[in-house]
Amino acid sequence: MRPLDLKFSQSATDHRTLPELDAEVAFVGRSNVGKSTLINLIAHRKRLAHTSKTPGRTQLLNLFVLDEKPPTRGVMDLPGYGYAAGASKRAQASWQVMIENYLLERDSLAMVFVLVDGLVGPTALDKGMLAWLRSHAIPHIVVATKHDKVKSSKRQRRKKDLAEGCDLEPGDVMWVSSASGLNVDKLRGAVMDWLAPSK
């Protein structure tokens, strides 16, 4: 499958200052869950979205648009929730407001991809995010990352437990690995489906 022809557009603290699009999807998850890495993979670009081993490096709304004229579709990389190295509690609270306002008010938002660390499983923060999205009827898909880091002998049990922790059936969770490339094409296809003009 062809990579998404994404290019960086703009960063902001308020989604209302970003370009208006016809459709976009958003990636959200705990700090260091691998959002930026997956965006780079589906775009087949190494340095499109900034990645770091230090949690909390994404601190703004980062919009990437498909290279089309005019740009009408895009992918949003949202700040991670949870621990962020060097960030004050006040700053982290402001990120939460920024994320919530975007998710509630962005008219072009078609789907939210909620990334959960497959090695750790859903944390209280992940469960809180899922409960919040469901309470506001915001469409979302759970994507479990780091499939390659889960021991093969424990994968079936982990898939069952992770799905239960997210109040889902195992088949409702998409497992991916940025290291092995598992289901990266499937994720890319899902993104493109939700960016399709018919959605």
GROMACS elastic network, one bead per residue, 0.5 to 0.9 nm:
[ bonds ]
;  ai    aj funct       b0    kb
    1   185     6  0.63771   500
    1   186     6  0.89997   500
    1   188     6  0.81318   500
    1   189     6  0.78492   500
    2     5     6  0.84739   500
    2    42     6  0.88741   500
    2    43     6  0.87329   500
    2    44     6  0.88855   500
    2   185     6  0.86551   500
    2   188     6  0.87665   500
    3     6     6  0.84850   500
    3    41     6  0.80748   500
    3    42     6  0.56480   500
    3    44     6  0.56503   500
    3    45     6  0.88366   500
    3   185     6  0.84311   500
    3   188     6  0.73888   500
    4    42     6  0.60085   500
    4    44     6  0.73794   500
    4    66     6  0.70426   500
    4    67     6  0.88077   500
    4   188     6  0.73033   500
    4   191     6  0.89586   500
    4   192     6  0.79316   500
    5    42     6  0.89498   500
    5    43     6  0.59564   500
    5    44     6  0.83278   500
    5    65     6  0.81539   500
    5    66     6  0.54178   500
    5    67     6  0.56677   500
    5    68     6  0.85652   500
    6    42     6  0.89340   500
    6    43     6  0.58734   500
    6    44     6  0.89883   500
    6    45     6  0.86741   500
    6    48     6  0.81672   500
    6    64     6  0.59387   500
    6    65     6  0.53214   500
    6    67     6  0.57922   500
    6    74     6  0.75998   500
    6    75     6  0.81424   500
    7    43     6  0.86098   500
    7    48     6  0.70556   500
    7    63     6  0.87666   500
    7    64     6  0.53674   500
    7    65     6  0.55266   500
    7    66     6  0.63337   500
    7    67     6  0.62992   500
    8    11     6  0.87072   500
    8    48     6  0.67590   500
    8    49     6  0.78402   500
    8    62     6  0.78835   500
    8    63     6  0.64419   500
    8    65     6  0.64319   500
    8    66     6  0.89166   500
    9    18     6  0.87197   500
    9    19     6  0.84673   500
    9    62     6  0.77622   500
    9    63     6  0.55685   500
    9    64     6  0.51665   500
    9    65     6  0.60705   500
   10    18     6  0.68431   500
   10    19     6  0.82125   500
   10    61     6  0.82067   500
   10    62     6  0.61097   500
   10    63     6  0.54590   500
   10    64     6  0.72718   500
   11    14     6  0.89566   500
   11    15     6  0.89581   500
   11    18     6  0.76519   500
   11    60     6  0.60474   500
   11    61     6  0.53947   500
   11    63     6  0.62080   500
   12    15     6  0.65296   500
   12    16     6  0.87240   500
   12    17     6  0.68587   500
   12    18     6  0.68509   500
   12    60     6  0.56987   500
   12    61     6  0.52139   500
   12    62     6  0.67934   500
   12    63     6  0.84515   500
   13    16     6  0.89353   500
   13    17     6  0.82493   500
   13    59     6  0.85408   500
   13    60     6  0.56042   500
   13    61     6  0.60436   500
   13    95     6  0.81900   500
   13    98     6  0.64312   500
   14    17     6  0.58654   500
   14    18     6  0.75153   500
   14    60     6  0.87202   500
   14    61     6  0.75601   500
   14    98     6  0.65136   500
   14   101     6  0.81318   500
   14   102     6  0.75620   500
   15    18     6  0.53206   500
   15    19     6  0.84832   500
   15    61     6  0.72051   500
   15    98     6  0.80007   500
   15    99     6  0.89949   500
   15   101     6  0.78601   500
   15   102     6  0.57887   500
   15   105     6  0.84064   500
   15   106     6  0.71506   500
   16    19     6  0.79191   500
   16    20     6  0.82694   500
   16   102     6  0.84306   500
   16   105     6  0.88374   500
   16   106     6  0.80441   500
   17    20     6  0.87466   500
   18    63     6  0.78690   500
   19    63     6  0.88808   500
   19    71     6  0.89252   500
   19    72     6  0.89657   500
   20    23     6  0.88635   500
   20    72     6  0.76528   500
   20   106     6  0.89638   500
   20   107     6  0.87209   500
   20   108     6  0.75322   500
   21    24     6  0.69808   500
   21    65     6  0.88162   500
   21    71     6  0.71700   500
   21    73     6  0.56126   500
   21    74     6  0.72817   500
   21   107     6  0.86960   500
   21   108     6  0.60030   500
   21   109     6  0.88856   500
   22    71     6  0.88261   500
   22    72     6  0.51170   500
   22    73     6  0.58824   500
   22    74     6  0.86660   500
   22   107     6  0.84955   500
   22   108     6  0.54792   500
   22   109     6  0.85614   500
   22   195     6  0.85404   500
   22   197     6  0.80218   500
   23    72     6  0.66941   500
   23    74     6  0.66760   500
   23    75     6  0.88524   500
   23   107     6  0.83240   500
   23   109     6  0.59453   500
   23   110     6  0.61349   500
   23   194     6  0.78957   500
   23   195     6  0.56050   500
   23   196     6  0.79092   500
   23   197     6  0.77328   500
   23   199     6  0.82555   500
   24    65     6  0.84937   500
   24    72     6  0.84014   500
   24    73     6  0.53723   500
   24    75     6  0.54209   500
   24    76     6  0.71207   500
   24   108     6  0.57692   500
   24   109     6  0.50036   500
   24   110     6  0.58223   500
   24   111     6  0.73892   500
   24   191     6  0.88228   500
   24   194     6  0.77528   500
   24   195     6  0.60718   500
   25    73     6  0.85593   500
   25    74     6  0.66655   500
   25    75     6  0.50396   500
   25    76     6  0.61636   500
   25    77     6  0.89751   500
   25   108     6  0.83387   500
   25   109     6  0.56875   500
   25   110     6  0.56244   500
   25   112     6  0.57450   500
   25   113     6  0.74083   500
   25   191     6  0.69720   500
   25   194     6  0.71924   500
   25   195     6  0.71760   500
   26    74     6  0.86309   500
   26    75     6  0.56635   500
   26    77     6  0.60776   500
   26    78     6  0.69321   500
   26   103     6  0.85960   500
   26   109     6  0.73412   500
   26   110     6  0.83200   500
   26   111     6  0.65452   500
   26   113     6  0.60493   500
   26   114     6  0.83994   500
   27    35     6  0.62713   500
   27    36     6  0.85319   500
   27    39     6  0.83835   500
   27    75     6  0.76048   500
   27    76     6  0.61574   500
   27    77     6  0.52945   500
   27    78     6  0.60642   500
   27    79     6  0.89890   500
   27   111     6  0.88976   500
   27   112     6  0.60089   500
   27   114     6  0.61489   500
   27   115     6  0.71130   500
   28    35     6  0.69703   500
   28    76     6  0.86784   500
   28    77     6  0.69377   500
   28    78     6  0.54719   500
   28    79     6  0.71328   500
   28    80     6  0.65106   500
   28    81     6  0.81408   500
   28    99     6  0.88696   500
   28   112     6  0.71412   500
   28   113     6  0.62767   500
   28   114     6  0.50874   500
   28   115     6  0.60951   500
   29    32     6  0.82995   500
   29    33     6  0.63758   500
   29    34     6  0.83012   500
   29    35     6  0.71438   500
   29    78     6  0.80407   500
   29    79     6  0.79571   500
   29    80     6  0.54099   500
   29    81     6  0.63115   500
   29    82     6  0.88135   500
   29   113     6  0.84026   500
   29   114     6  0.56161   500
   29   116     6  0.63434   500
   29   117     6  0.85655   500
   29   125     6  0.88495   500
   29   126     6  0.71076   500
   29   129     6  0.83919   500
   30    33     6  0.55763   500
   30    34     6  0.86267   500
   30    35     6  0.88027   500
   30    55     6  0.87168   500
   30    56     6  0.86468   500
   30    79     6  0.83821   500
   30    82     6  0.57301   500
   30    83     6  0.80094   500
   30   115     6  0.74884   500
   30   116     6  0.72972   500
   30   117     6  0.80779   500
   30   123     6  0.89167   500
   30   125     6  0.75237   500
   30   126     6  0.71384   500
   31    34     6  0.79085   500
   31    35     6  0.85249   500
   31    54     6  0.86420   500
   31    55     6  0.50522   500
   31    56     6  0.52030   500
   31    57     6  0.80655   500
   31    58     6  0.82465   500
   31    79     6  0.74683   500
   31    81     6  0.56082   500
   31    82     6  0.60118   500
   31    83     6  0.64728   500
   31    84     6  0.66739   500
   32    35     6  0.75643   500
   32    36     6  0.89080   500
   32    51     6  0.87903   500
   32    52     6  0.78360   500
   32    53     6  0.69600   500
   32    54     6  0.72095   500
   32    56     6  0.69234   500
   32    57     6  0.85674   500
   32    80     6  0.72935   500
   32    84     6  0.89313   500
   32   117     6  0.88014   500
   33    36     6  0.87876   500
   33    55     6  0.86740   500
   33    80     6  0.80570   500
   33   115     6  0.66952   500
   33   116     6  0.66607   500
   33   117     6  0.56092   500
   33   118     6  0.89954   500
   33   145     6  0.70764   500
   33   146     6  0.84157   500
   34    37     6  0.52262   500
   34    38     6  0.62393   500
   34    39     6  0.87345   500
   34    51     6  0.81350   500
   34   115     6  0.77442   500
   34   117     6  0.82703   500
   34   145     6  0.71760   500
   34   146     6  0.83939   500
   34   178     6  0.81150   500
   35    38     6  0.53764   500
   35    39     6  0.63554   500
   35    40     6  0.87712   500
   35    49     6  0.88179   500
   35    51     6  0.85632   500
   35    77     6  0.69959   500
   35    78     6  0.83314   500
   35    80     6  0.83374   500
   35   115     6  0.70632   500
   36    39     6  0.50842   500
   36    40     6  0.62369   500
   36    41     6  0.86630   500
   36    48     6  0.83317   500
   36    49     6  0.51917   500
   36    50     6  0.62857   500
   36    51     6  0.57362   500
   36    52     6  0.88321   500
   36    58     6  0.83638   500
   36    77     6  0.68363   500
   37    40     6  0.51272   500
   37    41     6  0.62739   500
   37    42     6  0.88633   500
   37    46     6  0.81509   500
   37    47     6  0.88168   500
   37    49     6  0.71600   500
   37    50     6  0.79962   500
   37    51     6  0.62647   500
   37   178     6  0.70490   500
   38    42     6  0.61784   500
   38    43     6  0.84379   500
   38    49     6  0.89852   500
   38   177     6  0.86337   500
   38   178     6  0.64045   500
   38   184     6  0.78247   500
   38   187     6  0.89900   500
   39    42     6  0.53441   500
   39    43     6  0.61788   500
   39    44     6  0.83360   500
   39    45     6  0.83861   500
   39    48     6  0.78749   500
   39    49     6  0.66924   500
   39    75     6  0.81844   500
   39    77     6  0.79164   500
   40    43     6  0.51453   500
   40    44     6  0.57429   500
   40    46     6  0.56636   500
   40    47     6  0.67238   500
   40    48     6  0.57739   500
   40    49     6  0.59993   500
   40    50     6  0.86884   500
   41    45     6  0.62828   500
   41    46     6  0.73283   500
   41   178     6  0.72508   500
   41   181     6  0.84249   500
   41   184     6  0.72556   500
   41   188     6  0.87241   500
   42    45     6  0.78996   500
   42   184     6  0.65958   500
   42   185     6  0.72739   500
   42   187     6  0.75562   500
   42   188     6  0.53766   500
   42   191     6  0.89210   500
   43    46     6  0.85784   500
   43    48     6  0.80118   500
   43   188     6  0.82873   500
   44    48     6  0.88630   500
   45    48     6  0.57012   500
   45    49     6  0.84301   500
   46    49     6  0.79234   500
   46    50     6  0.89299   500
   47    50     6  0.60857   500
   47    51     6  0.76853   500
   48    51     6  0.89817   500
   48    64     6  0.85646   500
   49    62     6  0.82855   500
   49    64     6  0.84798   500
   49    77     6  0.80055   500
   50    57     6  0.79716   500
   50    58     6  0.75512   500
   51    54     6  0.86629   500
   51    57     6  0.75140   500
   51    58     6  0.81884   500
   52    55     6  0.71874   500
   52    56     6  0.85400   500
   52    57     6  0.66389   500
   52    58     6  0.89438   500
   53    57     6  0.86986   500
   54    57     6  0.66217   500
   54    84     6  0.77925   500
   54    85     6  0.65722   500
   55    58     6  0.83957   500
   55    80     6  0.80469   500
   55    82     6  0.87723   500
   55    83     6  0.66897   500
   55    84     6  0.50122   500
   55    85     6  0.57849   500
   56    59     6  0.66265   500
   56    79     6  0.70887   500
   56    80     6  0.60219   500
   56    81     6  0.78633   500
   56    82     6  0.80987   500
   56    83     6  0.67967   500
   56    85     6  0.60746   500
   56    86     6  0.85038   500
   56    87     6  0.78925   500
   57    79     6  0.78684   500
   57    80     6  0.82754   500
   57    84     6  0.73362   500
   57    85     6  0.79976   500
   58    61     6  0.80212   500
   58    62     6  0.80627   500
   58    77     6  0.79377   500
   58    78     6  0.71531   500
   58    80     6  0.66989   500
   59    62     6  0.86166   500
   59    78     6  0.77466   500
   59    80     6  0.76185   500
   59    92     6  0.86903   500
   59    95     6  0.70359   500
   60    77     6  0.83565   500
   60    78     6  0.68318   500
   60    79     6  0.59691   500
   60    95     6  0.76476   500
   60    98     6  0.83875   500
   61    76     6  0.68727   500
   61    77     6  0.62688   500
   61    78     6  0.52584   500
   61    79     6  0.66646   500
   61    98     6  0.80081   500
   61    99     6  0.78243   500
   61   102     6  0.86040   500
   62    75     6  0.84304   500
   62    76     6  0.57186   500
   62    77     6  0.50978   500
   62    78     6  0.65168   500
   62    79     6  0.83801   500
   63    74     6  0.68230   500
   63    75     6  0.59774   500
   63    77     6  0.63995   500
   63    78     6  0.86825   500
   64    73     6  0.86931   500
   64    74     6  0.54415   500
   64    75     6  0.51645   500
   64    76     6  0.62136   500
   64    77     6  0.78723   500
   65    68     6  0.81458   500
   65    71     6  0.61871   500
   65    72     6  0.74424   500
   65    73     6  0.57989   500
   65    75     6  0.62407   500
   65    76     6  0.85667   500
   66    69     6  0.88764   500
   66    71     6  0.61109   500
   66    72     6  0.74361   500
   66    73     6  0.58082   500
   66    74     6  0.56390   500
   66    75     6  0.81625   500
   67    70     6  0.82811   500
   67    71     6  0.63208   500
   67    73     6  0.88323   500
   68    72     6  0.73696   500
   68    73     6  0.84171   500
   69    72     6  0.77489   500
   71    74     6  0.78020   500
   73   108     6  0.86372   500
   73   195     6  0.63809   500
   73   196     6  0.86208   500
   74   195     6  0.76499   500
   75   191     6  0.84374   500
   75   195     6  0.89892   500
   77    80     6  0.89306   500
   78    81     6  0.89843   500
   78    99     6  0.68101   500
   79    95     6  0.68703   500
   79    96     6  0.84286   500
   79    98     6  0.89516   500
   79    99     6  0.73930   500
   80    83     6  0.83172   500
   80    84     6  0.79971   500
   80    95     6  0.85595   500
   81    84     6  0.79389   500
   81    92     6  0.77360   500
   81    95     6  0.80036   500
   81    96     6  0.72666   500
   81   125     6  0.74769   500
   81   126     6  0.86882   500
   82    92     6  0.79545   500
   82   125     6  0.70065   500
   83    87     6  0.82813   500
   83    92     6  0.83972   500
   84    87     6  0.56121   500
   84    88     6  0.83627   500
   84    92     6  0.76759   500
   85    88     6  0.87433   500
   87    90     6  0.81372   500
   87    91     6  0.61552   500
   87    92     6  0.66464   500
   88    91     6  0.51404   500
   88    92     6  0.63160   500
   88    93     6  0.86060   500
   89    92     6  0.50399   500
   89    93     6  0.60602   500
   89    94     6  0.86156   500
   90    93     6  0.50929   500
   90    94     6  0.63261   500
   90    95     6  0.88147   500
   91    94     6  0.51022   500
   91    95     6  0.64210   500
   91    96     6  0.88773   500
   92    95     6  0.50653   500
   92    96     6  0.64730   500
   92    97     6  0.89447   500
   93    96     6  0.51142   500
   93    97     6  0.65499   500
   93    98     6  0.87270   500
   94    97     6  0.51712   500
   94    98     6  0.61728   500
   94    99     6  0.86508   500
   95    99     6  0.60678   500
   95   100     6  0.85195   500
   96    99     6  0.51270   500
   96   100     6  0.60762   500
   96   101     6  0.85054   500
   97   100     6  0.51374   500
   97   101     6  0.60093   500
   97   102     6  0.84743   500
   98   101     6  0.53311   500
   98   102     6  0.62410   500
   98   103     6  0.87464   500
   99   102     6  0.51670   500
   99   103     6  0.61893   500
   99   104     6  0.86129   500
  100   103     6  0.51136   500
  100   104     6  0.60318   500
  100   105     6  0.83499   500
  101   104     6  0.52142   500
  101   105     6  0.57478   500
  101   106     6  0.78301   500
  102   105     6  0.53629   500
  102   106     6  0.53590   500
  102   109     6  0.88129   500
  103   106     6  0.60375   500
  103   107     6  0.89453   500
  103   109     6  0.74792   500
  103   112     6  0.84289   500
  103   133     6  0.85552   500
  103   138     6  0.77578   500
  104   107     6  0.83580   500
  104   136     6  0.78584   500
  104   138     6  0.79487   500
  105   108     6  0.89596   500
  105   109     6  0.86411   500
  106   109     6  0.56412   500
  107   110     6  0.83083   500
  109   112     6  0.77338   500
  110   138     6  0.88347   500
  110   139     6  0.73809   500
  110   140     6  0.88605   500
  110   194     6  0.62800   500
  110   195     6  0.73206   500
  110   199     6  0.75719   500
  111   138     6  0.77136   500
  111   139     6  0.54494   500
  111   140     6  0.54710   500
  111   141     6  0.74957   500
  111   191     6  0.83633   500
  111   194     6  0.66498   500
  111   195     6  0.87592   500
  112   138     6  0.76859   500
  112   139     6  0.62962   500
  112   141     6  0.63333   500
  112   142     6  0.85681   500
  113   139     6  0.88688   500
  113   140     6  0.56460   500
  113   142     6  0.59785   500
  113   143     6  0.65466   500
  113   191     6  0.88283   500
  114   126     6  0.83297   500
  114   129     6  0.84670   500
  114   130     6  0.79561   500
  114   140     6  0.67012   500
  114   141     6  0.59769   500
  114   143     6  0.59014   500
  114   144     6  0.83557   500
  115   118     6  0.88873   500
  115   126     6  0.85324   500
  115   141     6  0.84967   500
  115   142     6  0.60107   500
  115   144     6  0.57809   500
  115   145     6  0.66414   500
  116   119     6  0.88204   500
  116   120     6  0.81963   500
  116   121     6  0.66053   500
  116   122     6  0.59821   500
  116   123     6  0.83370   500
  116   126     6  0.69342   500
  116   142     6  0.70234   500
  116   143     6  0.61164   500
  116   145     6  0.61504   500
  116   162     6  0.87600   500
  117   120     6  0.54076   500
  117   121     6  0.55717   500
  117   122     6  0.69211   500
  117   123     6  0.87747   500
  117   143     6  0.85596   500
  117   144     6  0.57264   500
  117   145     6  0.51490   500
  117   146     6  0.64778   500
  117   147     6  0.87357   500
  118   121     6  0.51623   500
  118   122     6  0.78926   500
  118   143     6  0.86736   500
  118   145     6  0.50604   500
  118   146     6  0.54891   500
  118   147     6  0.60527   500
  118   149     6  0.80697   500
  118   150     6  0.72289   500
  118   158     6  0.77594   500
  118   159     6  0.80691   500
  118   162     6  0.74000   500
  118   175     6  0.77848   500
  118   176     6  0.88064   500
  119   144     6  0.86617   500
  119   145     6  0.77622   500
  119   146     6  0.63157   500
  119   147     6  0.72531   500
  119   148     6  0.88543   500
  119   149     6  0.63444   500
  119   150     6  0.56209   500
  119   158     6  0.82196   500
  120   123     6  0.76598   500
  120   162     6  0.89449   500
  121   126     6  0.89285   500
  121   144     6  0.82581   500
  121   158     6  0.78517   500
  121   161     6  0.78956   500
  121   162     6  0.54592   500
  121   163     6  0.89214   500
  121   165     6  0.77190   500
  122   125     6  0.77433   500
  122   126     6  0.54238   500
  122   127     6  0.63724   500
  122   162     6  0.63444   500
  122   163     6  0.86831   500
  122   165     6  0.61065   500
  122   166     6  0.67576   500
  123   126     6  0.50785   500
  123   127     6  0.62408   500
  123   128     6  0.84637   500
  123   165     6  0.85212   500
  124   127     6  0.50757   500
  124   128     6  0.59768   500
  124   129     6  0.85851   500
  125   129     6  0.61769   500
  125   130     6  0.86566   500
  126   129     6  0.51136   500
  126   130     6  0.62526   500
  126   131     6  0.85906   500
  126   166     6  0.81710   500
  127   130     6  0.50998   500
  127   131     6  0.60630   500
  127   132     6  0.84956   500
  127   165     6  0.75166   500
  127   166     6  0.64069   500
  127   167     6  0.89518   500
  128   131     6  0.50983   500
  128   132     6  0.60727   500
  128   133     6  0.86083   500
  129   132     6  0.50603   500
  129   133     6  0.61505   500
  129   134     6  0.85676   500
  130   133     6  0.51366   500
  130   134     6  0.61236   500
  130   135     6  0.85095   500
  130   140     6  0.84318   500
  130   142     6  0.88444   500
  130   166     6  0.73829   500
  131   134     6  0.51225   500
  131   135     6  0.60371   500
  131   136     6  0.86970   500
  132   135     6  0.50598   500
  132   136     6  0.63869   500
  132   137     6  0.86040   500
  132   138     6  0.86572   500
  133   136     6  0.52810   500
  133   137     6  0.60625   500
  133   138     6  0.51337   500
  133   139     6  0.74211   500
  133   140     6  0.75504   500
  134   138     6  0.61117   500
  134   139     6  0.77508   500
  134   140     6  0.84901   500
  135   138     6  0.78484   500
  141   172     6  0.79028   500
  141   173     6  0.72970   500
  141   174     6  0.79198   500
  142   163     6  0.89095   500
  142   166     6  0.81850   500
  142   172     6  0.74917   500
  142   173     6  0.53197   500
  142   174     6  0.64292   500
  142   175     6  0.86825   500
  143   173     6  0.57876   500
  143   175     6  0.57674   500
  143   176     6  0.70299   500
  143   187     6  0.85617   500
  144   147     6  0.72632   500
  144   159     6  0.88119   500
  144   162     6  0.83516   500
  144   173     6  0.67245   500
  144   174     6  0.60163   500
  144   176     6  0.61280   500
  144   177     6  0.84332   500
  145   148     6  0.85530   500
  145   174     6  0.85694   500
  145   175     6  0.60603   500
  145   176     6  0.50958   500
  145   177     6  0.56756   500
  145   178     6  0.76228   500
  146   149     6  0.54189   500
  146   150     6  0.71410   500
  146   175     6  0.80325   500
  146   176     6  0.65339   500
  146   178     6  0.69598   500
  146   179     6  0.77079   500
  147   150     6  0.55857   500
  147   151     6  0.85998   500
  147   155     6  0.80602   500
  147   175     6  0.63334   500
  147   176     6  0.58237   500
  147   177     6  0.51480   500
  147   178     6  0.85562   500
  147   179     6  0.87823   500
  147   180     6  0.85617   500
  147   182     6  0.78586   500
  148   151     6  0.74687   500
  148   152     6  0.82269   500
  148   176     6  0.83604   500
  148   177     6  0.59896   500
  148   178     6  0.84867   500
  148   179     6  0.70178   500
  148   180     6  0.67486   500
  148   182     6  0.84197   500
  149   152     6  0.87078   500
  149   177     6  0.85631   500
  150   153     6  0.83852   500
  150   154     6  0.67601   500
  150   155     6  0.61105   500
  150   158     6  0.79810   500
  151   154     6  0.53645   500
  151   155     6  0.62526   500
  152   155     6  0.52453   500
  152   156     6  0.80869   500
  153   156     6  0.75566   500
  153   157     6  0.85242   500
  154   157     6  0.55324   500
  154   158     6  0.60145   500
  154   159     6  0.85988   500
  155   159     6  0.59652   500
  155   160     6  0.85390   500
  156   159     6  0.51857   500
  156   160     6  0.63368   500
  156   161     6  0.86906   500
  157   160     6  0.51442   500
  157   161     6  0.61020   500
  157   162     6  0.84723   500
  158   161     6  0.50353   500
  158   162     6  0.58134   500
  158   163     6  0.83268   500
  159   162     6  0.52258   500
  159   163     6  0.60949   500
  159   164     6  0.85654   500
  159   170     6  0.60473   500
  159   171     6  0.89351   500
  159   173     6  0.81935   500
  159   175     6  0.84636   500
  160   163     6  0.53094   500
  160   164     6  0.62132   500
  160   165     6  0.86524   500
  160   169     6  0.76000   500
  160   170     6  0.54939   500
  161   164     6  0.50910   500
  161   165     6  0.61025   500
  161   166     6  0.86861   500
  161   170     6  0.83698   500
  162   165     6  0.50343   500
  162   166     6  0.63816   500
  162   167     6  0.87129   500
  162   168     6  0.84953   500
  162   170     6  0.77977   500
  162   173     6  0.85396   500
  163   166     6  0.51040   500
  163   167     6  0.61778   500
  163   169     6  0.55816   500
  163   170     6  0.50523   500
  163   171     6  0.82588   500
  163   172     6  0.76033   500
  163   173     6  0.65504   500
  164   168     6  0.56050   500
  164   169     6  0.67488   500
  164   170     6  0.76346   500
  165   168     6  0.75576   500
  166   169     6  0.86014   500
  166   173     6  0.89643   500
  168   171     6  0.81024   500
  168   172     6  0.61699   500
  168   173     6  0.74279   500
  169   172     6  0.53450   500
  169   173     6  0.73318   500
  170   173     6  0.57247   500
  170   174     6  0.86108   500
  171   174     6  0.74680   500
  174   183     6  0.78365   500
  174   186     6  0.85718   500
  174   187     6  0.78903   500
  175   182     6  0.76344   500
  175   183     6  0.68750   500
  176   180     6  0.85159   500
  176   181     6  0.71251   500
  176   182     6  0.51149   500
  176   183     6  0.51389   500
  176   184     6  0.62521   500
  176   186     6  0.87958   500
  176   187     6  0.79407   500
  177   180     6  0.55087   500
  177   181     6  0.53174   500
  177   182     6  0.50105   500
  177   183     6  0.71318   500
  177   184     6  0.72337   500
  178   181     6  0.51589   500
  178   182     6  0.71682   500
  178   183     6  0.89812   500
  178   184     6  0.73627   500
  179   182     6  0.80046   500
  181   184     6  0.54626   500
  181   185     6  0.80505   500
  182   185     6  0.79002   500
  182   186     6  0.85427   500
  183   187     6  0.61599   500
  183   188     6  0.84890   500
  184   187     6  0.50616   500
  184   188     6  0.60974   500
  184   189     6  0.85203   500
  185   189     6  0.60452   500
  185   190     6  0.85671   500
  186   189     6  0.50413   500
  186   190     6  0.62141   500
  186   191     6  0.86858   500
  187   190     6  0.50245   500
  187   191     6  0.62278   500
  187   192     6  0.86372   500
  188   191     6  0.51425   500
  188   192     6  0.62558   500
  188   193     6  0.86276   500
  189   192     6  0.50729   500
  189   193     6  0.60701   500
  189   194     6  0.87166   500
  190   193     6  0.50195   500
  190   194     6  0.63773   500
  190   195     6  0.86683   500
  191   194     6  0.53457   500
  191   195     6  0.62889   500
  191   196     6  0.87512   500
  192   196     6  0.60894   500
  193   196     6  0.52405   500
  193   197     6  0.88819   500
  193   198     6  0.89452   500
  193   199     6  0.77613   500
  194   197     6  0.83482   500
  194   198     6  0.86332   500
  194   199     6  0.60799   500
  195   198     6  0.83330   500
  195   199     6  0.68516   500
  196   199     6  0.56920   500
